[in-house]
Amino acid sequence: MSGARDDKRGAAIAAKVEAFVREVVAPYEHDPRRGAHGPSDALIEELRAKARAAGVLTPHILADGSHISHRETAQVLRAAGLSPLGPQAVNVAAPDEGNMYLLGKAASPEQRARFLDPLVAGQARSAFFMTEPAADGGAGSDPSMLMTTAVQDGNHWVIDGRKAFITGAEGAKVGIVMAKAEAQGEQMGATMFLVDLPDPAIRIERVLDTIDSSMPGGHAVVSIEGLRVSSDQVLGQPGEGFKLAQVRLAPARLTHCMRWLGACVRANEIATAYAVQRHAFGKPLIDHEGVGFMLAENMIELKQAELMIDWCADVLDGGSLGTTESSMTKVAVSEALMRIADRCVQVMGGTGVTGDTIVEQVFREVRAFRIYDGPTEVHKWSLAKKIKRDAAAHG
């Protein structure tokens, strides 16, 4: 019976979030403060103030600090994703949502008060510093190539390196930095450090011009030179960086799927309304088989994506890390949503490639989503390795 109660609670929260996003957030979609590198912090603060007043700010975390289930989160984040501004407005966007989840699982009480509470309250943004520039030979899809170093110096660590594609680094107040730790000449492995931002030792070299534009601060290349952090800012223990990354990554992959499913639901609504109202060659577009079939395919794939997300959420709620299941879901959902968004653009013709609706933006964002949190090919490669291992184990 607890699952049924959870679904009911999740549906109730999602209904409030959906009403807020459709009625309050959507009218901001043409606000000039939505820039090429994401909406301005002033716009986000304005929307979060309205979300706070409406009782929908950070809706996936309860008053006692606990998270709702992954299955409930799927309902809530789909509702938030109905506008590209929705996740930011109600404080369930990446990377903050994933960082809040990780800190809730791994941070000490003191670390929670200092780094997590401002995020939950919607008073701060965060950044996750893991990916490194390809030109440096650093970590990208393969985190074992980590080049950034952290050397122990008494009760402090000194961190040096470069990071790339760091979402929201510009304007963030909380940072999680992944680095190779070394203490007294001993290599201790990948370690996560919590950092107050801004810090003069962390310099933004440039904010990249990318295909997507929904995240405040954009995606930055960052230099870290002589960053000193105290030992009480280590998340978990030295050497636990990859272990903690796994705690974060599978749920974060899935919440990306949830949010972008919501975006594609909305894009499909807009394309459907266009096809019903627009006439060509003596009848509505919807009555032309080529158009009607595209919308039918969207209906099918939207439901398939929803079911895949719910399946993976149930796996995570069962206590599994869900590494394999989240890879399968990330591939299936991101590829399906790309096809759905593409059809929405095609159905709307010239209007679909303009900024008159959010369809064009959703198409761009979903194209980037096929790469973020692991490109499709990396996940397929990981799955193929598992298939080989399983075959050998049963051979």
DRENTOR-150859 format. One line per 4 residues: number of its first residue (from 1); their letters; for each residue x, y, z of C-alpha. Coordinates in steps of 0.1 Angstrom, whole numbers. Layout:
NUM	a	X/Y/Z ~ ...
***
This chain:
1	msga	0/0/0 ~ 29/24/6 ~ 36/25/-32 ~ 0/36/-38
5	rddk	3/63/-11 ~ 35/75/-27 ~ 20/77/-61 ~ -9/97/-47
9	rgaa	14/121/-28 ~ 36/125/-59 ~ 6/132/-81 ~ -6/159/-57
13	iaak	28/176/-56 ~ 31/173/-94 ~ -4/188/-100 ~ 6/219/-80
17	veaf	39/222/-99 ~ 22/218/-132 ~ -3/245/-125 ~ 24/269/-114
21	vrev	46/262/-145 ~ 18/265/-169 ~ 1/296/-154 ~ 31/315/-139
25	vapy	63/304/-155 ~ 52/299/-191 ~ 44/336/-196 ~ 81/344/-189
29	ehdp	93/323/-219 ~ 97/354/-240 ~ 114/374/-212 ~ 145/392/-226
33	rrga	164/380/-196 ~ 166/346/-211 ~ 201/349/-227 ~ 223/328/-249
37	hgps	241/314/-218 ~ 209/308/-199 ~ 184/329/-179 ~ 198/356/-157
41	dali	200/352/-120 ~ 177/381/-116 ~ 150/363/-136 ~ 155/330/-117
45	eelr	153/349/-83 ~ 120/365/-94 ~ 106/331/-105 ~ 118/314/-73
49	akar	102/341/-51 ~ 69/333/-69 ~ 75/296/-64 ~ 82/301/-28
53	aagv	49/320/-23 ~ 30/293/-42 ~ 45/265/-20 ~ 62/247/-49
57	ltph	99/256/-43 ~ 122/226/-41 ~ 91/203/-41 ~ 111/170/-42
61	ilad	125/176/-7 ~ 102/175/22 ~ 102/198/53 ~ 122/173/73
65	gshi	149/172/47 ~ 141/138/32 ~ 136/132/-5 ~ 104/120/-20
69	shre	108/86/-39 ~ 123/85/-73 ~ 89/74/-87 ~ 73/105/-72
73	taqv	102/126/-84 ~ 94/114/-119 ~ 59/129/-117 ~ 71/162/-102
77	lraa	100/168/-126 ~ 80/160/-156 ~ 56/187/-145 ~ 85/211/-139
81	glsp	99/204/-173 ~ 68/216/-191 ~ 87/249/-196 ~ 124/253/-201
85	lgpq	123/278/-172 ~ 103/254/-150 ~ 131/234/-134 ~ 150/266/-125
89	avnv	119/283/-112 ~ 109/255/-88 ~ 146/246/-80 ~ 147/211/-95
93	aapd	172/218/-123 ~ 206/203/-130 ~ 232/205/-116 ~ 216/217/-83
97	egnm	191/188/-81 ~ 218/162/-84 ~ 241/180/-61 ~ 214/183/-34
101	yllg	207/146/-37 ~ 244/138/-33 ~ 249/162/-3 ~ 218/148/13
105	kaas	233/113/11 ~ 270/120/19 ~ 275/153/36 ~ 281/157/73
109	peqr	257/177/94 ~ 281/207/94 ~ 285/204/56 ~ 247/202/51
113	arfl	242/234/71 ~ 269/252/51 ~ 265/239/16 ~ 231/221/13
117	dplv	207/243/31 ~ 212/273/9 ~ 206/251/-22 ~ 174/236/-8
121	agqa	162/271/2 ~ 167/283/-34 ~ 191/309/-23 ~ 222/296/-41
125	rsaf	232/278/-72 ~ 259/251/-74 ~ 284/236/-99 ~ 299/202/-102
129	fmte	336/203/-113 ~ 345/170/-128 ~ 349/171/-166 ~ 382/184/-179
133	paad	394/199/-213 ~ 402/173/-240 ~ 432/194/-249 ~ 447/186/-215
137	ggag	441/149/-218 ~ 417/151/-189 ~ 386/134/-178 ~ 355/135/-199
141	sdps	333/105/-204 ~ 362/85/-188 ~ 366/98/-152 ~ 396/77/-146
145	mlmt	416/102/-168 ~ 412/128/-140 ~ 441/153/-141 ~ 432/178/-114
149	tavq	453/173/-82 ~ 447/179/-45 ~ 478/178/-23 ~ 475/177/14
153	dgnh	491/206/33 ~ 487/203/70 ~ 449/206/77 ~ 443/218/42
157	wvid	443/206/6 ~ 457/226/-23 ~ 439/220/-56 ~ 452/227/-91
161	grka	438/219/-125 ~ 414/229/-153 ~ 378/219/-158 ~ 355/222/-188
165	fitg	317/222/-195 ~ 311/232/-159 ~ 274/240/-159 ~ 265/271/-139
169	aega	300/279/-127 ~ 294/316/-134 ~ 273/328/-105 ~ 274/296/-84
173	kvgi	279/298/-47 ~ 285/262/-40 ~ 311/240/-58 ~ 319/203/-57
177	vmak	354/197/-71 ~ 367/163/-81 ~ 405/159/-79 ~ 431/132/-74
181	aeaq	442/134/-38 ~ 478/130/-26 ~ 488/130/11 ~ 525/127/21
185	geqm	534/113/-13 ~ 507/86/-12 ~ 481/86/-40 ~ 447/83/-24
189	gatm	425/85/-55 ~ 396/106/-67 ~ 381/128/-40 ~ 353/153/-38
193	flvd	358/187/-21 ~ 331/212/-12 ~ 340/248/-20 ~ 325/282/-13
197	lpdp	321/302/-44 ~ 332/326/-58 ~ 369/320/-49 ~ 398/340/-65
201	airi	416/307/-70 ~ 389/295/-94 ~ 389/315/-126 ~ 364/313/-154
205	ervl	384/313/-186 ~ 353/316/-208 ~ 317/306/-210 ~ 312/284/-240
209	dtid	287/291/-267 ~ 266/259/-268 ~ 235/247/-285 ~ 214/247/-253
213	ssmp	204/278/-233 ~ 183/268/-204 ~ 208/268/-175 ~ 220/300/-157
217	ggha	257/306/-161 ~ 260/284/-192 ~ 289/259/-194 ~ 323/272/-185
221	vvsi	360/264/-189 ~ 376/270/-155 ~ 411/272/-142 ~ 419/262/-106
225	eglr	452/275/-92 ~ 462/270/-56 ~ 427/266/-43 ~ 430/259/-5
229	vssd	402/241/12 ~ 402/228/48 ~ 400/190/56 ~ 364/194/68
233	qvlg	354/203/32 ~ 362/168/20 ~ 329/151/10 ~ 330/116/25
237	qpge	366/104/28 ~ 397/109/6 ~ 396/84/-22 ~ 358/80/-23
241	gfkl	352/103/-53 ~ 342/76/-78 ~ 321/59/-52 ~ 302/91/-45
245	aqvr	300/99/-82 ~ 280/67/-87 ~ 256/77/-59 ~ 249/109/-78
249	lapa	252/99/-115 ~ 224/73/-119 ~ 197/94/-103 ~ 209/125/-121
253	rlth	208/107/-155 ~ 172/98/-147 ~ 161/132/-135 ~ 174/146/-168
257	cmrw	151/122/-186 ~ 122/133/-164 ~ 126/170/-171 ~ 131/167/-208
261	lgac	102/143/-211 ~ 81/172/-197 ~ 96/196/-222 ~ 87/172/-251
265	vran	52/167/-238 ~ 47/205/-240 ~ 64/207/-275 ~ 41/180/-287
269	eiat	11/199/-273 ~ 21/230/-292 ~ 27/210/-324 ~ -6/192/-321
273	ayav	-25/225/-316 ~ -7/239/-347 ~ -16/208/-368 ~ -53/210/-358
277	qrha	-56/248/-364 ~ -34/252/-395 ~ -51/244/-429 ~ -33/234/-461
281	fgkp	-46/219/-493 ~ -82/221/-483 ~ -80/205/-448 ~ -63/208/-414
285	lidh	-27/196/-413 ~ -37/168/-388 ~ -58/152/-416 ~ -28/148/-438
289	egvg	-15/113/-432 ~ 22/124/-431 ~ 15/149/-403 ~ -10/128/-384
293	fmla	13/98/-384 ~ 42/119/-369 ~ 19/130/-340 ~ 8/94/-335
297	enmi	45/83/-333 ~ 50/110/-308 ~ 22/97/-287 ~ 36/62/-287
301	elkq	72/73/-279 ~ 62/97/-251 ~ 44/68/-234 ~ 74/45/-239
305	aelm	97/71/-224 ~ 74/76/-194 ~ 73/39/-188 ~ 111/35/-191
309	idwc	116/63/-166 ~ 91/48/-141 ~ 108/14/-144 ~ 142/28/-136
313	advl	128/49/-108 ~ 113/17/-93 ~ 148/1/-95 ~ 164/30/-76
317	dggs	136/30/-51 ~ 143/-7/-45 ~ 178/2/-32 ~ 199/-6/-62
321	lgtt	224/18/-76 ~ 207/13/-110 ~ 238/18/-130 ~ 228/-5/-158
325	essm	191/5/-157 ~ 199/42/-158 ~ 222/37/-188 ~ 195/19/-206
329	tkva	170/46/-198 ~ 193/75/-207 ~ 199/60/-241 ~ 162/50/-248
333	vsea	147/82/-235 ~ 172/107/-250 ~ 170/91/-284 ~ 132/90/-283
337	lmri	129/126/-272 ~ 152/137/-300 ~ 129/120/-325 ~ 98/136/-308
341	adrc	113/171/-308 ~ 124/167/-344 ~ 88/157/-355 ~ 74/187/-336
345	vqvm	96/210/-356 ~ 87/193/-388 ~ 50/194/-382 ~ 52/231/-376
349	ggtg	72/239/-407 ~ 87/273/-407 ~ 71/283/-374 ~ 89/253/-358
353	vtgd	124/268/-364 ~ 116/302/-350 ~ 116/314/-314 ~ 79/321/-316
357	tive	73/290/-295 ~ 95/269/-272 ~ 96/240/-298 ~ 128/253/-314
361	qvfr	145/256/-280 ~ 133/221/-268 ~ 148/207/-300 ~ 182/223/-293
365	evra	181/213/-256 ~ 173/177/-263 ~ 200/174/-289 ~ 225/184/-262
369	friy	209/160/-238 ~ 220/131/-260 ~ 255/140/-249 ~ 251/154/-214
373	dgpt	255/128/-185 ~ 272/104/-209 ~ 268/103/-247 ~ 246/75/-261
377	evhk	276/56/-274 ~ 294/56/-240 ~ 263/41/-224 ~ 260/15/-252
381	wsla	296/6/-248 ~ 292/2/-210 ~ 261/-20/-216 ~ 280/-41/-242
385	kkik	308/-47/-216 ~ 282/-59/-191 ~ 267/-82/-217 ~ 302/-97/-223
389	rdaa	308/-101/-186 ~ 274/-118/-180 ~ 280/-141/-210 ~ 314/-151/-196
393	ahg	300/-157/-161 ~ 273/-180/-175 ~ 295/-197/-201
***
